[in-house]
């Protein structure tokens, strides 16, 4: 009963929770600055590049983040479109 009723109803909520967690992770550079010590993390490096001015590395990192977000959104849309075509799972 759990796998046939509960999980299909929670699937959209789980996908949304994953998307929110992924998005909020990029905003936590302050915690990364405070806890990283001498080892720079990706948010710390991006923040340092933004403070000193935009260069090709910053633009490349921003482009990669944007592309990953777009690909993830397109995959979710394709999944939902396929699910609508197949009809409800009972």
C-alpha distance (Angstrom), angle and dihedral (degrees) to the residues before:
residue distance angle dihedral
X1 . . .
X2 3.80 . .
X3 3.82 94.1 .
X4 3.82 95.6 41.9
X5 3.83 99.8 43.4
X6 3.80 113.8 15.0
X7 3.80 101.9 40.2
X8 3.84 95.7 49.5
X9 3.80 89.6 50.3
X10 3.81 92.2 49.2
X11 3.82 96.0 44.5
X12 3.83 95.1 91.6
X13 3.80 91.6 46.5
X14 3.80 91.3 50.3
X15 3.81 91.9 50.1
X16 3.81 90.4 49.0
X17 3.82 91.1 48.6
X18 3.80 90.3 51.3
X19 3.82 90.9 50.1
X20 3.81 92.2 49.6
X21 3.80 93.1 47.3
X22 3.80 90.6 49.4
X23 3.81 91.5 49.7
X24 3.80 95.5 46.2
X25 3.81 91.5 49.3
X26 3.79 90.6 67.7
X27 3.81 90.3 56.5
X28 3.79 96.1 57.9
X29 3.79 99.4 84.3
X30 3.83 92.4 122.2
X31 3.79 90.9 62.1
X32 3.79 88.9 46.5
X33 3.82 90.3 52.4
X34 3.81 92.4 50.5
X35 3.80 96.7 44.6
X36 3.80 103.9 33.8
X37 3.80 97.9 77.4
X38 3.79 108.8 -173.4
X39 3.81 96.4 -18.6
X40 3.81 109.5 88.9
X41 3.79 116.1 -140.6
X42 3.81 125.3 -154.1
X43 3.84 95.1 -96.6
X44 3.83 90.1 48.8
X45 3.81 91.8 50.5
X46 3.81 92.2 47.9
X47 3.81 91.4 48.1
X48 3.81 91.3 50.2
X49 3.79 91.0 50.0
X50 3.79 91.3 50.0
X51 3.82 92.6 51.3
X52 3.80 93.6 52.5
X53 3.80 95.2 45.3
X54 3.75 136.9 -85.4
X55 3.75 117.7 -63.9
X56 3.81 133.4 164.1
X57 3.81 93.0 -85.0
X58 3.80 91.8 57.2
X59 3.78 91.6 47.6
X60 3.82 90.4 49.1
X61 3.82 92.4 50.6
X62 3.81 91.3 48.3
X63 3.79 91.0 48.4
X64 3.80 91.7 51.3
X65 3.80 92.4 49.9
X66 3.81 90.2 48.4
X67 3.82 92.9 48.4
X68 3.80 92.9 48.9
X69 3.82 89.5 51.4
X70 3.81 92.8 48.3
X71 3.81 93.0 47.5
X72 3.81 91.1 48.9
X73 3.82 91.3 49.7
X74 3.81 91.9 48.2
X75 3.80 91.5 49.4
X76 3.80 91.2 52.3
X77 3.81 91.1 47.7
X78 3.82 91.6 49.4
X79 3.80 90.3 49.1
X80 3.81 92.0 50.2
X81 3.82 92.4 46.0
X82 3.80 91.2 51.0
X83 3.78 90.4 47.7
X84 3.84 91.0 52.7
X85 3.82 91.3 50.2
X86 3.80 93.0 49.4
X87 3.79 92.8 50.6
X88 3.78 129.1 -133.2
X89 3.78 119.2 -31.3
X90 3.78 112.0 -127.3
